[in-house]
Amino acid sequence: IVRLYRRENPEDEAGSGSLVKPSFPKGKYADVLGLCKVATLDEIETQGWSLNPGRYVGVAEGAVEDFEFSERLEELNEELETLNAQAHDLEQTIARNVGQILGE
């Protein structure tokens, strides 16, 4: 992205070309919501001289997801309970193994 801003050819040897091309189809730098933005000194001063990118870049619009929130939350909570139970079992197994190693 910086190379595009500097009007240089972008480097894509590491495979970044497939990520850069959709955001910059003309091969020229442009501010992209949620990805990059050239901030002015006035904007930076307004933000208390913070260089945190999130203050300037913003958030790209996400795809609208078609699901019932409460149902999805319940599914995730059930999965969390299962994972917590597995973690507890692993803690006990590790404690037993350490005890055996230490001769307790």
Buried (B, 14 or more C-beta within 10 A) or exposed (E): BEEBEEEEEBEEEEEEEEEBEEBBEEEEBBEBEEBBBEBEEEEBEEEEEEEEEEBBBBEEEEEEEEEEEEEEEEEEEEEEEEEEEEEEEEEEEEEEEEEEEEEE
